[in-house]
Each structure stands twice: as structure tokens, then as C-alpha cells.
Amino acid sequence: MLNLPGIWGNFFKKFPRFGAVKPEPISYQLETGSLTDTGRSRPVNQDYIGLFHSPDKRDFIAVVADGMGGHQAGDIASRLAVEEIQHNFFIQIERQSPERALRRVFEAANSTIYAHAQRSPENQGMGTTLVALALNESAAYFAYTGDSRIYLVRENEIKQLTKDHTLVAEMLRQGLIDLNQAKNHPDRNIITHAVGTRKEVFVDTSNSPLSLQIGDCFLLCSDGLHDLVDETEMLHQVITYPAQSACQELVRLANDRGGHDNISVIIVKILEMPADNKKMPITRV
């Protein structure tokens, strides 16, 4: 894990525009990869992922959902959450800030899943983690509920942008346990917040725009990946391979180590726009 004091002092200097200042426009194109896998132990894949563009290609969103619940209810919950974002995020972002748009679609997904469960007794308690990365103009925004994560790789270093909504993560934040205890704690997979399990949902969002830089790479994943593959290995894969190949390598690593859960990963790389296409600062694929 990249948690040495000297490293982080320099690392945070590489995020100078994580503030309220409007990001400077840049011309860029995206390279994306995505993969979801059942793993080696689970009978079905309850993860659901998606990558979507607005009709004018100016906005982009990537989503990972890790469903929970018996009788395939987790499959339904994760699918409903991603579909809600696909159908409504680009409508919402026309009306309000990206942060508010993300919060609104998370809340809508929660209402949809909760209502579905109330109509189907066998699906009571169904829910899903949910993490979303949105790119709007030259900035990134994110929202999350649960323990699926987003990482940012910048200048060959990696940082987790999200904070796990888990019992063990909360104990760690309160200083009740240390990192070594957290890694092998028997309750490490107990989540404290999920989408769809209650009438109201807790959503964490980025507090301000994160200015994009050419060379940035975002990695979204479910706990089936980050439980078995550490940050150093993630960093190596995303800087060594194209986006789709890196996804395949990361899933392979998790499966080689037991694949005890479903495994999902999305990689989004911010690349320089070819000189003859630099006409305006918009996202292109």
C-alpha cells in the first residue's frame, strides 16, 4: 500500500485544483476498459457496471454496483441502480450541478429499489453498493454509497478518492483498530450504508470539481477486486497496459487469489487529443 509519509507529502501536491476554482478547459479523449466477472466462488454475478455518454458526447459517467440479497435480488438491485443512472443522469445534469445531479440519481435509484422490494416479499432487504464517476467539461465528480471504490492514478502514484462505508473502516477512522487489524478483521465486509435497503439513503459526493490532467487514470471497482489486489498492483497494471487489458489483468489477479466474490473494474484514462482534433475542449471517445 502506498502509505509512506514521505510519499503522501509530495502526492497531494499533484492535486492543486481540488477546490472551488473552475477547472481550466482542456482538450482530451478517453480510453476506457471494463470487465465484470462472477469469480471462483459465487454461483451468479450480482455486480452490474455501465459506461455512458450524453448524446452530445460532452458528459460521461461510469458506474459500478455490487448487489446484495438472496434469490438473485442482488442482481436486480444492482441492475436497477445502474439503469436509473443511465436513464436520468444526463437529464439531471442539464438542470443542476454535477454533484447535485449525482445525488439525485442515487436517491432515485434508492427509491426504485426500495419500492421494488416492498412489492416482492422474497426481495425484502435487497440493496447494492453504488459508485459513480462523472466527467463534465474538464472536471471529474464522484458519488458513492457502500464499499465499492474509485482510485485516481496521477503521475505514477495512486490515491483512493472514496471512503468505505463499512463497520471496519469506521473503526479505523475512530482509531479503534490499526491497518493490520482492519485487513483481516472478521467484520471487514459489513457495510454501513447501501442503496435500496431503506427509504432514505446516505450518499457521499465529491465536494468540488477535480480538474482533469492529461495522463490521469480513474479506476472504479467492487470489493471483489480491492480485497485481493492492492494499490501497488493496481498502479502497475494501469500504467503498464491499455485500459481494457489492465481490466483483464486485474480480474485475473483476483481470480488467481481465490476469486471469493464477484469482481468488477472500470478504467478511464484521460489522453491527449490528437493535434488535428483540438478544436474545442470536449470529451471524445
C-alpha positions as CSV (number, residue, x, y, z in Angstrom):
1,M,0.0,0.0,0.0
2,L,1.3,3.5,-0.8
3,N,1.0,5.0,2.7
4,L,4.5,6.1,3.5
5,P,4.6,9.6,5.0
6,G,7.2,11.0,2.6
7,I,5.2,9.8,-0.5
8,W,2.0,11.4,0.5
9,G,3.5,14.8,1.2
10,N,4.5,15.0,-2.4
11,F,1.5,13.2,-3.7
12,F,-1.1,15.7,-2.5
13,K,0.8,18.5,-4.3
14,K,-0.2,16.8,-7.5
15,F,-3.9,17.7,-6.8
16,P,-3.6,21.5,-6.7
17,R,-7.0,22.2,-8.2
18,F,-9.2,20.0,-6.0
19,G,-11.1,23.1,-5.0
20,A,-13.9,25.5,-5.9
21,V,-12.0,27.2,-8.7
22,K,-13.5,26.4,-12.1
23,P,-11.2,24.0,-14.0
24,E,-9.3,25.2,-17.0
25,P,-10.7,23.8,-20.2
26,I,-8.5,21.1,-21.8
27,S,-8.9,19.0,-25.0
28,Y,-8.8,15.3,-24.3
29,Q,-10.1,11.9,-25.4
30,L,-11.0,8.9,-23.3
31,E,-9.6,5.4,-23.4
32,T,-11.9,3.1,-21.4
33,G,-12.0,-0.5,-20.3
34,S,-14.5,-2.5,-18.3
35,L,-15.0,-6.1,-17.1
36,T,-17.2,-7.8,-14.6
37,D,-16.7,-11.5,-13.6
38,T,-18.5,-14.0,-11.4
39,G,-15.3,-15.0,-9.7
40,R,-14.4,-18.5,-8.5
41,S,-16.8,-19.0,-5.6
42,R,-20.2,-17.3,-6.3
43,P,-22.8,-19.1,-8.4
44,V,-24.0,-15.8,-10.0
45,N,-22.7,-12.3,-10.7
46,Q,-24.6,-9.7,-8.6
47,D,-22.3,-6.9,-9.8
48,Y,-23.5,-4.6,-12.6
49,I,-21.5,-2.0,-14.4
50,G,-22.0,0.7,-17.1
51,L,-20.3,3.4,-19.1
52,F,-22.5,6.0,-20.7
53,H,-22.1,9.2,-22.8
54,S,-24.6,12.1,-23.2
55,P,-26.0,12.4,-26.7
56,D,-23.6,15.3,-27.5
57,K,-20.6,13.4,-26.0
58,R,-19.9,16.3,-23.7
59,D,-20.7,14.3,-20.5
60,F,-19.6,10.8,-19.4
61,I,-20.4,8.6,-16.4
62,A,-19.1,5.3,-15.3
63,V,-20.9,3.2,-12.6
64,V,-20.1,0.1,-10.6
65,A,-22.8,-1.6,-8.4
66,D,-22.3,-4.6,-6.1
67,G,-25.7,-6.1,-5.3
68,M,-26.8,-7.9,-2.2
69,G,-29.8,-10.1,-1.3
70,G,-30.9,-13.7,-1.7
71,H,-32.9,-15.2,-4.5
72,Q,-31.0,-13.2,-7.1
73,A,-32.3,-10.0,-5.5
74,G,-28.8,-8.5,-5.6
75,D,-28.7,-9.0,-9.4
76,I,-31.9,-7.0,-9.6
77,A,-30.8,-4.2,-7.2
78,S,-27.5,-3.6,-9.0
79,R,-29.1,-3.6,-12.4
80,L,-31.9,-1.2,-11.3
81,A,-29.3,1.2,-9.8
82,V,-27.2,1.4,-13.0
83,E,-30.2,1.7,-15.3
84,E,-31.5,4.6,-13.2
85,I,-28.3,6.5,-13.6
86,Q,-28.2,5.7,-17.3
87,H,-31.7,7.0,-17.9
88,N,-31.7,10.1,-15.7
89,F,-28.2,11.4,-15.0
90,F,-27.9,13.4,-18.3
91,I,-31.3,14.9,-17.7
92,Q,-30.4,15.9,-14.2
93,I,-27.1,17.5,-15.2
94,E,-28.9,19.8,-17.5
95,R,-30.7,21.3,-14.5
96,Q,-28.2,21.5,-11.8
97,S,-24.6,21.0,-10.7
98,P,-22.9,17.6,-11.4
99,E,-22.7,16.9,-7.6
100,R,-26.4,17.5,-7.2
101,A,-27.2,15.5,-10.3
102,L,-25.3,12.6,-8.9
103,R,-27.0,12.8,-5.5
104,R,-30.5,13.0,-7.2
105,V,-29.9,9.9,-9.3
106,F,-28.6,8.0,-6.3
107,E,-31.7,8.9,-4.4
108,A,-33.9,7.9,-7.3
109,A,-32.1,4.6,-7.5
110,N,-32.7,4.1,-3.8
111,S,-36.4,4.8,-4.2
112,T,-36.8,2.5,-7.2
113,I,-35.0,-0.5,-5.5
114,Y,-36.8,0.0,-2.1
115,A,-40.2,0.2,-3.9
116,H,-39.4,-3.0,-5.9
117,A,-38.5,-4.8,-2.7
118,Q,-41.8,-3.8,-1.0
119,R,-43.7,-5.3,-3.9
120,S,-41.8,-8.6,-3.7
121,P,-41.6,-10.2,-0.3
122,E,-38.8,-12.5,-1.5
123,N,-36.7,-9.4,-2.3
124,Q,-37.0,-7.8,1.1
125,G,-33.7,-6.3,2.2
126,M,-32.3,-6.2,-1.3
127,G,-29.7,-3.4,-2.0
128,T,-26.5,-2.5,-3.7
129,T,-23.3,-0.6,-3.2
130,L,-23.0,2.2,-5.8
131,V,-20.1,4.3,-7.0
132,A,-20.2,6.7,-10.0
133,L,-17.6,8.8,-11.7
134,A,-18.9,11.7,-13.9
135,L,-16.8,13.8,-16.3
136,N,-18.3,17.2,-17.2
137,E,-16.3,19.5,-19.3
138,S,-12.7,19.4,-17.9
139,A,-13.6,18.2,-14.4
140,A,-14.4,14.9,-12.6
141,Y,-17.0,14.4,-9.9
142,F,-18.0,11.3,-8.0
143,A,-20.6,9.9,-5.6
144,Y,-20.7,6.6,-3.7
145,T,-22.6,4.6,-1.1
146,G,-21.1,1.4,0.3
147,D,-17.6,0.0,-0.2
148,S,-17.1,0.0,-4.0
149,R,-14.2,2.4,-4.7
150,I,-12.7,5.0,-7.1
151,Y,-9.0,5.5,-7.3
152,L,-7.1,8.2,-9.2
153,V,-3.7,7.5,-10.7
154,R,-1.8,10.6,-11.4
155,E,1.9,11.0,-12.3
156,N,2.6,7.3,-11.4
157,E,1.0,7.5,-8.0
158,I,-2.4,6.2,-6.8
159,K,-4.9,7.6,-4.4
160,Q,-8.3,6.3,-3.2
161,L,-10.8,9.0,-3.7
162,T,-13.7,7.3,-1.8
163,K,-14.1,6.3,1.8
164,D,-15.5,2.8,2.5
165,H,-18.9,2.8,4.3
166,T,-18.1,-0.2,6.3
167,L,-18.0,-1.1,10.0
168,V,-14.3,-1.8,10.0
169,A,-13.5,1.5,8.1
170,E,-15.4,3.4,10.7
171,M,-13.5,1.7,13.5
172,L,-10.2,2.5,11.7
173,R,-11.2,6.2,11.3
174,Q,-12.0,6.3,15.1
175,G,-8.6,4.8,15.9
176,L,-10.2,1.7,17.5
177,I,-8.1,-0.7,15.2
178,D,-5.0,-0.3,13.0
179,L,-4.4,-1.1,9.4
180,N,-3.2,-4.6,10.0
181,Q,-6.2,-5.4,12.2
182,A,-8.5,-3.9,9.6
183,K,-7.1,-6.0,6.8
184,N,-8.1,-9.3,8.4
185,H,-11.0,-8.2,10.6
186,P,-13.9,-10.7,10.6
187,D,-16.4,-7.9,10.1
188,R,-14.5,-6.2,7.3
189,N,-17.3,-6.8,4.7
190,I,-20.1,-5.4,6.8
191,I,-21.3,-2.2,5.1
192,T,-23.0,0.6,7.0
193,H,-24.7,2.2,4.0
194,A,-26.3,0.8,0.9
195,V,-28.7,1.8,-1.9
196,G,-32.2,0.4,-1.6
197,T,-32.3,-1.1,1.8
198,R,-34.1,1.8,3.5
199,K,-36.4,4.6,2.5
200,E,-33.6,7.2,2.8
201,V,-30.1,6.7,1.5
202,F,-26.7,8.2,2.6
203,V,-24.7,9.4,-0.3
204,D,-21.1,10.8,-0.2
205,T,-20.1,13.1,-3.1
206,S,-17.0,15.0,-4.1
207,N,-17.2,18.4,-2.5
208,S,-15.8,20.3,-5.5
209,P,-14.6,19.7,-9.1
210,L,-11.4,17.7,-9.6
211,S,-9.6,19.3,-12.6
212,L,-8.6,16.7,-15.1
213,Q,-5.0,16.4,-16.3
214,I,-3.7,14.6,-19.4
215,G,-2.5,11.3,-18.2
216,D,-5.0,10.9,-15.4
217,C,-6.5,7.4,-14.9
218,F,-9.5,6.6,-12.8
219,L,-10.2,3.0,-11.6
220,L,-13.6,2.0,-10.3
221,C,-14.0,-1.4,-8.7
222,S,-16.1,-3.6,-6.4
223,D,-14.7,-5.1,-3.2
224,G,-14.1,-8.4,-5.1
225,L,-11.1,-6.6,-6.6
226,H,-9.8,-4.4,-3.9
227,D,-10.0,-7.1,-1.3
228,L,-7.5,-9.2,-3.2
229,V,-5.4,-6.8,-5.3
230,D,-3.6,-3.9,-3.5
231,E,-3.0,-0.4,-4.7
232,T,0.6,-1.0,-5.8
233,E,-0.6,-3.8,-8.1
234,M,-3.4,-1.6,-9.4
235,L,-1.0,1.1,-10.2
236,H,1.4,-1.2,-12.0
237,Q,-1.4,-2.6,-14.2
238,V,-2.9,0.7,-15.3
239,I,0.4,2.3,-16.2
240,T,1.6,-0.8,-18.0
241,Y,-1.4,-1.8,-20.1
242,P,-4.1,-0.2,-22.2
243,A,-7.4,0.2,-20.3
244,Q,-9.1,-3.0,-21.3
245,S,-6.0,-5.1,-21.0
246,A,-5.4,-3.7,-17.5
247,C,-9.0,-4.6,-16.5
248,Q,-8.4,-8.2,-17.7
249,E,-5.1,-8.5,-15.8
250,L,-6.6,-7.1,-12.6
251,V,-9.5,-9.6,-12.7
252,R,-7.1,-12.4,-13.4
253,L,-5.1,-11.5,-10.4
254,A,-8.2,-11.5,-8.2
255,N,-9.3,-14.9,-9.5
256,D,-5.8,-16.4,-9.1
257,R,-6.0,-15.5,-5.4
258,G,-9.3,-17.3,-4.9
259,G,-11.9,-15.0,-6.6
260,H,-14.1,-15.3,-3.5
261,D,-16.5,-12.7,-4.7
262,N,-17.8,-11.2,-7.9
263,I,-15.1,-8.9,-9.5
264,S,-15.8,-5.7,-11.4
265,V,-13.5,-3.0,-12.6
266,I,-13.7,0.0,-14.9
267,I,-10.7,2.0,-16.1
268,V,-11.0,5.5,-17.6
269,K,-7.8,7.1,-19.0
270,I,-7.6,10.8,-19.9
271,L,-5.5,11.1,-23.0
272,E,-4.2,13.9,-25.1
273,M,-6.3,14.8,-28.1
274,P,-4.6,14.5,-31.5
275,A,-3.4,17.9,-32.7
276,D,-5.8,17.9,-35.7
277,N,-8.8,17.3,-33.4
278,K,-8.1,20.1,-30.9
279,K,-11.0,22.3,-31.9
280,M,-12.8,22.6,-28.6
281,P,-12.5,21.2,-25.0
282,I,-14.9,18.4,-25.0
283,T,-14.7,14.7,-24.2
284,R,-14.2,12.4,-27.2
285,V,-14.0,8.6,-27.4
